[in-house]
Amino acid sequence: MDINDTQQWQRPLIDDRLTPYIEVDAERLEQNLQHMQRKASAAGVALRPHIKTHKSVWIAQRQLEYGAQGVTVSKPSEGISFIQGGVRDLLLAYPVVQPQSVAELLRLAVLHQAKLTLIADRLQGVAAIADAWQQQPDCELAVAIKVDVGLHRIGVSPDSDDAVLIAQALRDRGVRFAGLVSHAGHAYGAGNAAAIVDVARQETVLMQQLQAKLQAAGFTDCPLSVGSTPTALAAEVAPCISEIRPGNYAVLDLTACRLGLSYVDQLAMSVITRVVAVNEHFAIVDAGSKMLSSDKGPHGTNASGFGVAADEAGHTYEVTKLSEEHGFLLYQDRRPEVGMLLRIFPNHSCAVMAQSDGFVLRRASGHSEEHAVSARGNFI
């Protein structure tokens, strides 16, 4: 990524509201959504986007209108927000260890006739899900088994017999088995697109091996669902895959650019900020860690700063330091003026979106509209 290329960074800045705020470029958002849906459709797989990136019912509805099968959520409370927002097919990609954690989610799924898929990676999870389902037996529920394909966060080992034991436990409790799901989040640490393709290939191999083991044990209906934006952008979808679950692709961020998966001109989300002070050391803006987060990139990508700020002409400044309400920008011969607007492209869009109650959708005409970050604060 060449931060000296002014053509990449140059965009209009419209001074029509108080700063700081998140701006989502409507045309770039639509292009990103269409691109991923076209890729999924061409491969003959379902697209179930992860909404943890944008947490917006409005954006999720756009994804569904383009052809997404449903959505993926991180936490039960996120799922509740999206069911209440009209989504009727959800995958909760988080382990359940207590039945009460999903009790309200199941209740609302029944009330709104929503399909719900949960995940399990241990027998304790199966028992918790079955206990919760017993209280809401009318819920259209299925459970997929989470597989650890290299991130080493959660999931069964592909080399163990745990998946077969879990599938048998689901069958014994009368819960429908929904196949295998994985998340190759370690692809963010691969460094470049070619290495990410290798991660995707290894993920496919591990998932197929475990699928064959389950089929040999009698679980012949065992679809494979994979999910990460790096692998979805860098690699072709393998013929054995039934579903992809990328999330970050909707708005993208500087991490995607640094990995060679995107250009700055494709980034749909940025933070509009204002210079509030300039001294001999830094230019200071009104967006600090409470707006930008302190995230240097997912899964250890670890950028040098906290984003890149650009003025309307496309001149760039590194956000080198943050306090809670202030951002510190390095400048050399081009000194920003107090009061001027800047656009900050963050390292990690998911972390930034989670900081705000809403975002401004900006169209090419300059017209803007405000939308809620519907699931902001939904962390349980």
Secondary structure by P-SEA (a helix, b strand, c coil): cccccccccbbbbbccccccbbbbcaaaaaaaaaaaaaaaaaacccccccccccccaaaaaaaaaacccccccccaaaaaaaaaacccbbbccccccccccaaaaaaaaaaabbbbbbbbccaaaaaaaaaaaaaccccbbbbbbbbbccccccccccccaaaaaaaaaaaaaccccccbbbbcccccccccaaaaaaaaaaaaaaaaaaaaaaaaacccbbbbbbbbaaaaacccccccccbbbbcccccccaaaaaacccccccccbbbbbbbcccccccccccccccccccccccccccccccbbbbcccbbbbbcccccccbbbbbbccccccccbbbbbbcccaaaaaaacccccccccccbbbbbbcccccccc
